[in-house]
Amino acid sequence: MLIIIGLILAFVLVLIFSNRRTRNCRWREDRAQDVGGARYYRCMACGGEAFTTNGKPPLDCQRKPSEM
Ligand SMILES: [Zn+2]
């Protein structure tokens, strides 16, 4: 029984931490930096940059390792 509770707890913790990873990201599009059909997004929270082609902000934070 304790093992099951531990597994559930670990699963919940993983969910929390994986959400926290991108929770603070605020993607802002910059039309001036668009390339072709790709839309440029910059994360206001961490400075990450990303391009998407579906018109929506990226799901994951694209933070550069050098800016951590
Ligand atoms: Zn970010």
N, CA, C, O and the ligand as a Tripos MOL2 file, in Angstrom:
@<TRIPOS>MOLECULE
protein
  273   271    69     0     0
PROTEIN
NO_CHARGES

@<TRIPOS>ATOM
      1 N           0.8270   -1.2120    0.0000 N.3       1 MET1
      2 CA          0.0000    0.0000    0.0000 C.3       1 MET1
      3 C           0.8590    1.2600    0.0000 C.2       1 MET1
      4 O           0.5650    2.2260   -0.7040 O.2       1 MET1
      5 N           1.9200    1.2370    0.7940 N.am      2 LEU2
      6 CA          2.8090    2.4010    0.8440 C.3       2 LEU2
      7 C           3.4740    2.6270   -0.5160 C.2       2 LEU2
      8 O           3.7090    3.7630   -0.9270 O.2       2 LEU2
      9 N           3.7720    1.5180   -1.2040 N.am      3 ILE3
     10 CA          4.4300    1.6470   -2.5130 C.3       3 ILE3
     11 C           3.5110    2.3700   -3.4900 C.2       3 ILE3
     12 O           3.9500    3.2280   -4.2550 O.2       3 ILE3
     13 N           2.2350    2.0140   -3.4550 N.am      4 ILE4
     14 CA          1.2650    2.6470   -4.3620 C.3       4 ILE4
     15 C           1.1560    4.1390   -4.0580 C.2       4 ILE4
     16 O           1.1490    4.9710   -4.9660 O.2       4 ILE4
     17 N           1.0710    4.4630   -2.7730 N.am      5 ILE5
     18 CA          0.9830    5.8780   -2.3860 C.3       5 ILE5
     19 C           2.2360    6.6200   -2.8430 C.2       5 ILE5
     20 O           2.1550    7.7500   -3.3250 O.2       5 ILE5
     21 N           3.3790    5.9850   -2.6910 N.am      6 GLY6
     22 CA          4.6340    6.6060   -3.1040 C.3       6 GLY6
     23 C           4.6610    6.8550   -4.6010 C.2       6 GLY6
     24 O           5.1210    7.9030   -5.0550 O.2       6 GLY6
     25 N           4.1650    5.8860   -5.3700 N.am      7 LEU7
     26 CA          4.1410    6.0470   -6.8220 C.3       7 LEU7
     27 C           3.2270    7.1920   -7.2250 C.2       7 LEU7
     28 O           3.5670    7.9920   -8.0970 O.2       7 LEU7
     29 N           2.0610    7.2660   -6.5840 N.am      8 ILE8
     30 CA          1.1250    8.3490   -6.8950 C.3       8 ILE8
     31 C           1.7400    9.6950   -6.5440 C.2       8 ILE8
     32 O           1.6300   10.6630   -7.2970 O.2       8 ILE8
     33 N           2.3850    9.7380   -5.3920 N.am      9 LEU9
     34 CA          3.0190   10.9810   -4.9480 C.3       9 LEU9
     35 C           4.1010   11.4130   -5.9350 C.2       9 LEU9
     36 O           4.1970   12.5900   -6.2830 O.2       9 LEU9
     37 N           4.9090   10.4630   -6.3810 N.am     10 ALA10
     38 CA          5.9690   10.7780   -7.3330 C.3      10 ALA10
     39 C           5.3750   11.2800   -8.6390 C.2      10 ALA10
     40 O           5.8890   12.2170   -9.2510 O.2      10 ALA10
     41 N           4.2840   10.6450   -9.0580 N.am     11 PHE11
     42 CA          3.6340   11.0500  -10.3050 C.3      11 PHE11
     43 C           3.1130   12.4790  -10.2010 C.2      11 PHE11
     44 O           3.2690   13.2770  -11.1250 O.2      11 PHE11
     45 N           2.4920   12.7930   -9.0650 N.am     12 VAL12
     46 CA          1.9620   14.1470   -8.8540 C.3      12 VAL12
     47 C           3.0980   15.1620   -8.8340 C.2      12 VAL12
     48 O           2.9740   16.2490   -9.3980 O.2      12 VAL12
     49 N           4.1950   14.8110   -8.1900 N.am     13 LEU13
     50 CA          5.3340   15.7250   -8.1170 C.3      13 LEU13
     51 C           5.9010   15.9960   -9.5030 C.2      13 LEU13
     52 O           6.2580   17.1290   -9.8240 O.2      13 LEU13
     53 N           5.9820   14.9510  -10.3250 N.am     14 VAL14
     54 CA          6.4810   15.1310  -11.6980 C.3      14 VAL14
     55 C           5.5740   16.0750  -12.4600 C.2      14 VAL14
     56 O           6.0490   16.9390  -13.1970 O.2      14 VAL14
     57 N           4.2760   15.9170  -12.2890 N.am     15 LEU15
     58 CA          3.3170   16.7920  -12.9670 C.3      15 LEU15
     59 C           3.5080   18.2410  -12.5220 C.2      15 LEU15
     60 O           3.5160   19.1590  -13.3420 O.2      15 LEU15
     61 N           3.6610   18.4290  -11.2240 N.am     16 ILE16
     62 CA          3.8160   19.7790  -10.6880 C.3      16 ILE16
     63 C           5.0820   20.4240  -11.2380 C.2      16 ILE16
     64 O           5.0680   21.5730  -11.6800 O.2      16 ILE16
     65 N           6.1790   19.6660  -11.2040 N.am     17 PHE17
     66 CA          7.4450   20.2490  -11.6480 C.3      17 PHE17
     67 C           7.4650   20.4770  -13.1470 C.2      17 PHE17
     68 O           8.0470   21.4570  -13.6130 O.2      17 PHE17
     69 N           6.8360   19.5890  -13.9160 N.am     18 SER18
     70 CA          6.8270   19.7770  -15.3660 C.3      18 SER18
     71 C           5.9620   20.9770  -15.7310 C.2      18 SER18
     72 O           6.2290   21.6610  -16.7200 O.2      18 SER18
     73 N           4.9280   21.2350  -14.9390 N.am     19 ASN19
     74 CA          4.1130   22.4210  -15.1930 C.3      19 ASN19
     75 C           4.8570   23.6790  -14.7820 C.2      19 ASN19
     76 O           4.7990   24.7040  -15.4610 O.2      19 ASN19
     77 N           5.5500   23.5840  -13.6700 N.am     20 ARG20
     78 CA          6.2620   24.7630  -13.1620 C.3      20 ARG20
     79 C           7.3370   25.2020  -14.1380 C.2      20 ARG20
     80 O           7.7190   26.3720  -14.1730 O.2      20 ARG20
     81 N           7.8230   24.2570  -14.9300 N.am     21 ARG21
     82 CA          8.8980   24.5490  -15.8690 C.3      21 ARG21
     83 C           8.4740   25.6160  -16.8770 C.2      21 ARG21
     84 O           9.2930   26.4230  -17.3150 O.2      21 ARG21
     85 N           7.1930   25.6180  -17.2400 N.am     22 THR22
     86 CA          6.7360   26.5500  -18.2750 C.3      22 THR22
     87 C           5.7030   27.5250  -17.7470 C.2      22 THR22
     88 O           5.1950   28.3640  -18.4910 O.2      22 THR22
     89 N           5.3910   27.4160  -16.4620 N.am     23 ARG23
     90 CA          4.3010   28.2330  -15.9300 C.3      23 ARG23
     91 C           4.6040   29.7240  -16.0490 C.2      23 ARG23
     92 O           3.7080   30.5190  -16.3320 O.2      23 ARG23
     93 N           5.8540   30.1040  -15.8350 N.am     24 ASN24
     94 CA          6.1910   31.5280  -15.7900 C.3      24 ASN24
     95 C           6.5070   32.0950  -17.1620 C.2      24 ASN24
     96 O           6.7860   33.2870  -17.2930 O.2      24 ASN24
     97 N           6.4660   31.2640  -18.1720 N.am     25 CYS25
     98 CA          6.8230   31.7480  -19.4940 C.3      25 CYS25
     99 C           5.7040   32.5980  -20.0780 C.2      25 CYS25
    100 O           4.5350   32.2110  -20.0760 O.2      25 CYS25
    101 N           6.0850   33.7390  -20.5680 N.am     26 ARG26
    102 CA          5.1230   34.6290  -21.2300 C.3      26 ARG26
    103 C           5.6160   34.8860  -22.6460 C.2      26 ARG26
    104 O           6.5060   35.7040  -22.8800 O.2      26 ARG26
    105 N           5.0170   34.1680  -23.5760 N.am     27 TRP27
    106 CA          5.4440   34.2970  -24.9680 C.3      27 TRP27
    107 C           4.8080   35.5150  -25.6030 C.2      27 TRP27
    108 O           3.5990   35.7320  -25.5230 O.2      27 TRP27
    109 N           5.6450   36.2870  -26.2240 N.am     28 ARG28
    110 CA          5.1630   37.4650  -26.9170 C.3      28 ARG28
    111 C           5.6260   37.4120  -28.3660 C.2      28 ARG28
    112 O           6.8170   37.2480  -28.6280 O.2      28 ARG28
    113 N           4.7040   37.5490  -29.3040 N.am     29 GLU29
    114 CA          5.1040   37.4550  -30.7020 C.3      29 GLU29
    115 C           5.6700   38.7760  -31.1840 C.2      29 GLU29
    116 O           5.2490   39.8530  -30.7620 O.2      29 GLU29
    117 N           6.6340   38.6630  -32.0770 N.am     30 ASP30
    118 CA          7.2560   39.8490  -32.6530 C.3      30 ASP30
    119 C           7.2200   39.7060  -34.1700 C.2      30 ASP30
    120 O           8.0460   39.0150  -34.7660 O.2      30 ASP30
    121 N           6.2530   40.3680  -34.7770 N.am     31 ARG31
    122 CA          6.0510   40.2200  -36.2210 C.3      31 ARG31
    123 C           7.2810   40.6490  -37.0150 C.2      31 ARG31
    124 O           7.5280   40.1460  -38.1110 O.2      31 ARG31
    125 N           8.0430   41.5720  -36.4590 N.am     32 ALA32
    126 CA          9.2010   42.0900  -37.1890 C.3      32 ALA32
    127 C          10.2670   41.0190  -37.3830 C.2      32 ALA32
    128 O          11.1030   41.1190  -38.2810 O.2      32 ALA32
    129 N          10.2330   39.9790  -36.5240 N.am     33 GLN33
    130 CA         11.2740   38.9440  -36.5890 C.3      33 GLN33
    131 C          10.7790   37.6730  -37.2590 C.2      33 GLN33
    132 O          11.4910   36.6690  -37.2870 O.2      33 GLN33
    133 N           9.5700   37.7060  -37.7970 N.am     34 ASP34
    134 CA          9.0490   36.5190  -38.4720 C.3      34 ASP34
    135 C           9.9320   36.1320  -39.6510 C.2      34 ASP34
    136 O          10.4680   36.9810  -40.3620 O.2      34 ASP34
    137 N          10.0650   34.8170  -39.8330 N.am     35 VAL35
    138 CA         10.8350   34.3090  -40.9700 C.3      35 VAL35
    139 C           9.9200   33.4290  -41.8020 C.2      35 VAL35
    140 O           9.5010   32.3610  -41.3560 O.2      35 VAL35
    141 N           9.6140   33.8740  -43.0030 N.am     36 GLY36
    142 CA          8.7220   33.1020  -43.8580 C.3      36 GLY36
    143 C           7.3690   32.9140  -43.1910 C.2      36 GLY36
    144 O           6.7340   33.8790  -42.7650 O.2      36 GLY36
    145 N           6.9320   31.6510  -43.1030 N.am     37 GLY37
    146 CA          5.6360   31.3760  -42.4800 C.3      37 GLY37
    147 C           5.7510   31.1330  -40.9930 C.2      37 GLY37
    148 O           4.7480   30.9070  -40.3170 O.2      37 GLY37
    149 N           6.9750   31.1770  -40.4760 N.am     38 ALA38
    150 CA          7.1730   30.9140  -39.0540 C.3      38 ALA38
    151 C           7.0110   32.1960  -38.2560 C.2      38 ALA38
    152 O           7.4640   33.2650  -38.6640 O.2      38 ALA38
    153 N           6.3650   32.0670  -37.1270 N.am     39 ARG39
    154 CA          6.1390   33.2280  -36.2750 C.3      39 ARG39
    155 C           7.1450   33.2400  -35.1380 C.2      39 ARG39
    156 O           7.3970   32.2250  -34.4880 O.2      39 ARG39
    157 N           7.7030   34.3990  -34.9190 N.am     40 TYR40
    158 CA          8.7320   34.5260  -33.8940 C.3      40 TYR40
    159 C           8.0960   34.8220  -32.5390 C.2      40 TYR40
    160 O           7.2250   35.6830  -32.4160 O.2      40 TYR40
    161 N           8.5510   34.0910  -31.5310 N.am     41 TYR41
    162 CA          8.0800   34.3450  -30.1630 C.3      41 TYR41
    163 C           9.2700   34.5140  -29.2380 C.2      41 TYR41
    164 O          10.2900   33.8340  -29.3570 O.2      41 TYR41
    165 N           9.1020   35.4460  -28.3120 N.am     42 ARG42
    166 CA         10.1370   35.6220  -27.2980 C.3      42 ARG42
    167 C           9.4960   35.4720  -25.9320 C.2      42 ARG42
    168 O           8.4030   35.9840  -25.6880 O.2      42 ARG42
    169 N          10.1840   34.7640  -25.0420 N.am     43 CYS43
    170 CA          9.6650   34.5700  -23.6960 C.3      43 CYS43
    171 C          10.0720   35.7490  -22.8190 C.2      43 CYS43
    172 O          11.2560   36.0350  -22.6390 O.2      43 CYS43
    173 N           9.0590   36.4270  -22.2770 N.am     44 MET44
    174 CA          9.3380   37.5930  -21.4460 C.3      44 MET44
    175 C           9.9170   37.1820  -20.0960 C.2      44 MET44
    176 O          10.5840   37.9790  -19.4370 O.2      44 MET44
    177 N           9.6670   35.9550  -19.6890 N.am     45 ALA45
    178 CA         10.0990   35.5250  -18.3650 C.3      45 ALA45
    179 C          11.5660   35.1190  -18.3400 C.2      45 ALA45
    180 O          12.2780   35.4110  -17.3800 O.2      45 ALA45
    181 N          12.0180   34.4450  -19.3960 N.am     46 CYS46
    182 CA         13.3820   33.9060  -19.3500 C.3      46 CYS46
    183 C          14.2030   34.3090  -20.5600 C.2      46 CYS46
    184 O          15.3890   33.9880  -20.6240 O.2      46 CYS46
    185 N          13.6060   35.0070  -21.5270 N.am     47 GLY47
    186 CA         14.3770   35.4640  -22.6690 C.3      47 GLY47
    187 C          14.5450   34.4250  -23.7580 C.2      47 GLY47
    188 O          15.2890   34.6450  -24.7140 O.2      47 GLY47
    189 N          13.8600   33.2870  -23.6280 N.am     48 GLY48
    190 CA         13.9450   32.2520  -24.6610 C.3      48 GLY48
    191 C          13.3050   32.7210  -25.9560 C.2      48 GLY48
    192 O          12.3800   33.5330  -25.9510 O.2      48 GLY48
    193 N          13.8140   32.1970  -27.0660 N.am     49 GLU49
    194 CA         13.2700   32.5540  -28.3650 C.3      49 GLU49
    195 C          12.8560   31.2900  -29.0980 C.2      49 GLU49
    196 O          13.5010   30.2480  -28.9740 O.2      49 GLU49
    197 N          11.7720   31.3890  -29.8680 N.am     50 ALA50
    198 CA         11.3070   30.2120  -30.5960 C.3      50 ALA50
    199 C          10.4880   30.6420  -31.7940 C.2      50 ALA50
    200 O           9.9350   31.7400  -31.8350 O.2      50 ALA50
    201 N          10.4240   29.7370  -32.7790 N.am     51 PHE51
    202 CA          9.5720   29.9510  -33.9470 C.3      51 PHE51
    203 C           8.5020   28.8750  -33.9670 C.2      51 PHE51
    204 O           8.7760   27.7080  -33.6900 O.2      51 PHE51
    205 N           7.2900   29.2750  -34.2950 N.am     52 THR52
    206 CA          6.2280   28.2870  -34.4820 C.3      52 THR52
    207 C           5.5570   28.5600  -35.8180 C.2      52 THR52
    208 O           5.5780   29.6780  -36.3330 O.2      52 THR52
    209 N           4.9640   27.5100  -36.3620 N.am     53 THR53
    210 CA          4.3110   27.6510  -37.6580 C.3      53 THR53
    211 C           2.8000   27.5200  -37.5500 C.2      53 THR53
    212 O           2.0970   27.6280  -38.5550 O.2      53 THR53
    213 N           2.2890   27.2880  -36.3390 N.am     54 ASN54
    214 CA          0.8400   27.1110  -36.1800 C.3      54 ASN54
    215 C           0.1790   28.3500  -35.5850 C.2      54 ASN54
    216 O          -1.0090   28.3280  -35.2660 O.2      54 ASN54
    217 N           0.9440   29.4320  -35.4350 N.am     55 GLY55
    218 CA          0.3560   30.6730  -34.9500 C.3      55 GLY55
    219 C           0.1390   30.7150  -33.4530 C.2      55 GLY55
    220 O          -0.4220   31.6760  -32.9280 O.2      55 GLY55
    221 N           0.5910   29.6590  -32.7530 N.am     56 LYS56
    222 CA          0.4220   29.6260  -31.3000 C.3      56 LYS56
    223 C           1.7820   29.7020  -30.6160 C.2      56 LYS56
    224 O           2.7900   29.2980  -31.1960 O.2      56 LYS56
    225 N           1.8190   30.2080  -29.4080 N.am     57 PRO57
    226 CA          3.0880   30.2490  -28.6720 C.3      57 PRO57
    227 C           3.5880   28.8380  -28.4030 C.2      57 PRO57
    228 O           2.7930   27.9010  -28.3300 O.2      57 PRO57
    229 N           4.8830   28.6820  -28.2570 N.am     58 PRO58
    230 CA          5.4620   27.3670  -27.9460 C.3      58 PRO58
    231 C           4.9360   26.8390  -26.6190 C.2      58 PRO58
    232 O           4.5920   27.6110  -25.7230 O.2      58 PRO58
    233 N           4.8790   25.5130  -26.5030 N.am     59 LEU59
    234 CA          4.4080   24.9090  -25.2630 C.3      59 LEU59
    235 C           5.5220   24.8470  -24.2330 C.2      59 LEU59
    236 O           5.2860   25.0030  -23.0350 O.2      59 LEU59
    237 N           6.7270   24.6190  -24.7080 N.am     60 ASP60
    238 CA          7.8500   24.4830  -23.7920 C.3      60 ASP60
    239 C           8.6920   25.7380  -23.7970 C.2      60 ASP60
    240 O           8.7330   26.4850  -24.7740 O.2      60 ASP60
    241 N           9.3510   25.9440  -22.6970 N.am     61 CYS61
    242 CA         10.2460   27.0800  -22.6070 C.3      61 CYS61
    243 C          11.4890   26.7940  -23.4420 C.2      61 CYS61
    244 O          12.0630   25.7080  -23.3550 O.2      61 CYS61
    245 N          11.9020   27.7570  -24.2420 N.am     62 GLN62
    246 CA         13.0600   27.5830  -25.1210 C.3      62 GLN62
    247 C          14.2790   28.2950  -24.5580 C.2      62 GLN62
    248 O          15.1460   28.7610  -25.2970 O.2      62 GLN62
    249 N          14.3250   28.3670  -23.2560 N.am     63 ARG63
    250 CA         15.4110   29.0830  -22.6060 C.3      63 ARG63
    251 C          16.7700   28.5450  -23.0340 C.2      63 ARG63
    252 O          16.9940   27.3360  -23.0930 O.2      63 ARG63
    253 N          17.6650   29.4750  -23.3300 N.am     64 LYS64
    254 CA         19.0150   29.0660  -23.7070 C.3      64 LYS64
    255 C          19.7930   28.6930  -22.4520 C.2      64 LYS64
    256 O          19.6900   29.3690  -21.4280 O.2      64 LYS64
    257 N          20.5700   27.6160  -22.5310 N.am     65 PRO65
    258 CA         21.3620   27.1930  -21.3690 C.3      65 PRO65
    259 C          22.3070   28.2810  -20.8960 C.2      65 PRO65
    260 O          22.6160   28.3500  -19.7070 O.2      65 PRO65
    261 N          22.7680   29.1260  -21.7920 N.am     66 SER66
    262 CA         23.7560   30.1290  -21.4130 C.3      66 SER66
    263 C          23.1290   31.2660  -20.6070 C.2      66 SER66
    264 O          23.8340   32.0600  -19.9840 O.2      66 SER66
    265 N          21.7920   31.3350  -20.6270 N.am     67 GLU67
    266 CA         21.1310   32.4400  -19.9370 C.3      67 GLU67
    267 C          20.5180   31.9910  -18.6210 C.2      67 GLU67
    268 O          19.7740   32.7460  -17.9950 O.2      67 GLU67
    269 N          20.8190   30.7810  -18.1970 N.am     68 MET68
    270 CA         20.2160   30.2880  -16.9760 C.3      68 MET68
    271 C          20.7640   30.9870  -15.7350 C.2      68 MET68
    272 O          20.3500   30.6780  -14.6180 O.2      68 MET68
    273 ZN         10.5110   30.9060  -20.7650 Zn       69 ZN69
@<TRIPOS>BOND
     1     1     2 1
     2     2     3 1
     3     3     4 2
     4     3     5 am
     5     5     6 1
     6     6     7 1
     7     7     8 2
     8     7     9 am
     9     9    10 1
    10    10    11 1
    11    11    12 2
    12    11    13 am
    13    13    14 1
    14    14    15 1
    15    15    16 2
    16    15    17 am
    17    17    18 1
    18    18    19 1
    19    19    20 2
    20    19    21 am
    21    21    22 1
    22    22    23 1
    23    23    24 2
    24    23    25 am
    25    25    26 1
    26    26    27 1
    27    27    28 2
    28    27    29 am
    29    29    30 1
    30    30    31 1
    31    31    32 2
    32    31    33 am
    33    33    34 1
    34    34    35 1
    35    35    36 2
    36    35    37 am
    37    37    38 1
    38    38    39 1
    39    39    40 2
    40    39    41 am
    41    41    42 1
    42    42    43 1
    43    43    44 2
    44    43    45 am
    45    45    46 1
    46    46    47 1
    47    47    48 2
    48    47    49 am
    49    49    50 1
    50    50    51 1
    51    51    52 2
    52    51    53 am
    53    53    54 1
    54    54    55 1
    55    55    56 2
    56    55    57 am
    57    57    58 1
    58    58    59 1
    59    59    60 2
    60    59    61 am
    61    61    62 1
    62    62    63 1
    63    63    64 2
    64    63    65 am
    65    65    66 1
    66    66    67 1
    67    67    68 2
    68    67    69 am
    69    69    70 1
    70    70    71 1
    71    71    72 2
    72    71    73 am
    73    73    74 1
    74    74    75 1
    75    75    76 2
    76    75    77 am
    77    77    78 1
    78    78    79 1
    79    79    80 2
    80    79    81 am
    81    81    82 1
    82    82    83 1
    83    83    84 2
    84    83    85 am
    85    85    86 1
    86    86    87 1
    87    87    88 2
    88    87    89 am
    89    89    90 1
    90    90    91 1
    91    91    92 2
    92    91    93 am
    93    93    94 1
    94    94    95 1
    95    95    96 2
    96    95    97 am
    97    97    98 1
    98    98    99 1
    99    99   100 2
   100    99   101 am
   101   101   102 1
   102   102   103 1
   103   103   104 2
   104   103   105 am
   105   105   106 1
   106   106   107 1
   107   107   108 2
   108   107   109 am
   109   109   110 1
   110   110   111 1
   111   111   112 2
   112   111   113 am
   113   113   114 1
   114   114   115 1
   115   115   116 2
   116   115   117 am
   117   117   118 1
   118   118   119 1
   119   119   120 2
   120   119   121 am
   121   121   122 1
   122   122   123 1
   123   123   124 2
   124   123   125 am
   125   125   126 1
   126   126   127 1
   127   127   128 2
   128   127   129 am
   129   129   130 1
   130   130   131 1
   131   131   132 2
   132   131   133 am
   133   133   134 1
   134   134   135 1
   135   135   136 2
   136   135   137 am
   137   137   138 1
   138   138   139 1
   139   139   140 2
   140   139   141 am
   141   141   142 1
   142   142   143 1
   143   143   144 2
   144   143   145 am
   145   145   146 1
   146   146   147 1
   147   147   148 2
   148   147   149 am
   149   149   150 1
   150   150   151 1
   151   151   152 2
   152   151   153 am
   153   153   154 1
   154   154   155 1
   155   155   156 2
   156   155   157 am
   157   157   158 1
   158   158   159 1
   159   159   160 2
   160   159   161 am
   161   161   162 1
   162   162   163 1
   163   163   164 2
   164   163   165 am
   165   165   166 1
   166   166   167 1
   167   167   168 2
   168   167   169 am
   169   169   170 1
   170   170   171 1
   171   171   172 2
   172   171   173 am
   173   173   174 1
   174   174   175 1
   175   175   176 2
   176   175   177 am
   177   177   178 1
   178   178   179 1
   179   179   180 2
   180   179   181 am
   181   181   182 1
   182   182   183 1
   183   183   184 2
   184   183   185 am
   185   185   186 1
   186   186   187 1
   187   187   188 2
   188   187   189 am
   189   189   190 1
   190   190   191 1
   191   191   192 2
   192   191   193 am
   193   193   194 1
   194   194   195 1
   195   195   196 2
   196   195   197 am
   197   197   198 1
   198   198   199 1
   199   199   200 2
   200   199   201 am
   201   201   202 1
   202   202   203 1
   203   203   204 2
   204   203   205 am
   205   205   206 1
   206   206   207 1
   207   207   208 2
   208   207   209 am
   209   209   210 1
   210   210   211 1
   211   211   212 2
   212   211   213 am
   213   213   214 1
   214   214   215 1
   215   215   216 2
   216   215   217 am
   217   217   218 1
   218   218   219 1
   219   219   220 2
   220   219   221 am
   221   221   222 1
   222   222   223 1
   223   223   224 2
   224   223   225 am
   225   225   226 1
   226   226   227 1
   227   227   228 2
   228   227   229 am
   229   229   230 1
   230   230   231 1
   231   231   232 2
   232   231   233 am
   233   233   234 1
   234   234   235 1
   235   235   236 2
   236   235   237 am
   237   237   238 1
   238   238   239 1
   239   239   240 2
   240   239   241 am
   241   241   242 1
   242   242   243 1
   243   243   244 2
   244   243   245 am
   245   245   246 1
   246   246   247 1
   247   247   248 2
   248   247   249 am
   249   249   250 1
   250   250   251 1
   251   251   252 2
   252   251   253 am
   253   253   254 1
   254   254   255 1
   255   255   256 2
   256   255   257 am
   257   257   258 1
   258   258   259 1
   259   259   260 2
   260   259   261 am
   261   261   262 1
   262   262   263 1
   263   263   264 2
   264   263   265 am
   265   265   266 1
   266   266   267 1
   267   267   268 2
   268   267   269 am
   269   269   270 1
   270   270   271 1
   271   271   272 2
@<TRIPOS>SUBSTRUCTURE
     1 MET1         2 RESIDUE 1 A MET
     2 LEU2         6 RESIDUE 1 A LEU
     3 ILE3        10 RESIDUE 1 A ILE
     4 ILE4        14 RESIDUE 1 A ILE
     5 ILE5        18 RESIDUE 1 A ILE
     6 GLY6        22 RESIDUE 1 A GLY
     7 LEU7        26 RESIDUE 1 A LEU
     8 ILE8        30 RESIDUE 1 A ILE
     9 LEU9        34 RESIDUE 1 A LEU
    10 ALA10       38 RESIDUE 1 A ALA
    11 PHE11       42 RESIDUE 1 A PHE
    12 VAL12       46 RESIDUE 1 A VAL
    13 LEU13       50 RESIDUE 1 A LEU
    14 VAL14       54 RESIDUE 1 A VAL
    15 LEU15       58 RESIDUE 1 A LEU
    16 ILE16       62 RESIDUE 1 A ILE
    17 PHE17       66 RESIDUE 1 A PHE
    18 SER18       70 RESIDUE 1 A SER
    19 ASN19       74 RESIDUE 1 A ASN
    20 ARG20       78 RESIDUE 1 A ARG
    21 ARG21       82 RESIDUE 1 A ARG
    22 THR22       86 RESIDUE 1 A THR
    23 ARG23       90 RESIDUE 1 A ARG
    24 ASN24       94 RESIDUE 1 A ASN
    25 CYS25       98 RESIDUE 1 A CYS
    26 ARG26      102 RESIDUE 1 A ARG
    27 TRP27      106 RESIDUE 1 A TRP
    28 ARG28      110 RESIDUE 1 A ARG
    29 GLU29      114 RESIDUE 1 A GLU
    30 ASP30      118 RESIDUE 1 A ASP
    31 ARG31      122 RESIDUE 1 A ARG
    32 ALA32      126 RESIDUE 1 A ALA
    33 GLN33      130 RESIDUE 1 A GLN
    34 ASP34      134 RESIDUE 1 A ASP
    35 VAL35      138 RESIDUE 1 A VAL
    36 GLY36      142 RESIDUE 1 A GLY
    37 GLY37      146 RESIDUE 1 A GLY
    38 ALA38      150 RESIDUE 1 A ALA
    39 ARG39      154 RESIDUE 1 A ARG
    40 TYR40      158 RESIDUE 1 A TYR
    41 TYR41      162 RESIDUE 1 A TYR
    42 ARG42      166 RESIDUE 1 A ARG
    43 CYS43      170 RESIDUE 1 A CYS
    44 MET44      174 RESIDUE 1 A MET
    45 ALA45      178 RESIDUE 1 A ALA
    46 CYS46      182 RESIDUE 1 A CYS
    47 GLY47      186 RESIDUE 1 A GLY
    48 GLY48      190 RESIDUE 1 A GLY
    49 GLU49      194 RESIDUE 1 A GLU
    50 ALA50      198 RESIDUE 1 A ALA
    51 PHE51      202 RESIDUE 1 A PHE
    52 THR52      206 RESIDUE 1 A THR
    53 THR53      210 RESIDUE 1 A THR
    54 ASN54      214 RESIDUE 1 A ASN
    55 GLY55      218 RESIDUE 1 A GLY
    56 LYS56      222 RESIDUE 1 A LYS
    57 PRO57      226 RESIDUE 1 A PRO
    58 PRO58      230 RESIDUE 1 A PRO
    59 LEU59      234 RESIDUE 1 A LEU
    60 ASP60      238 RESIDUE 1 A ASP
    61 CYS61      242 RESIDUE 1 A CYS
    62 GLN62      246 RESIDUE 1 A GLN
    63 ARG63      250 RESIDUE 1 A ARG
    64 LYS64      254 RESIDUE 1 A LYS
    65 PRO65      258 RESIDUE 1 A PRO
    66 SER66      262 RESIDUE 1 A SER
    67 GLU67      266 RESIDUE 1 A GLU
    68 MET68      270 RESIDUE 1 A MET
    69 ZN69       273 GROUP 0 **** ****
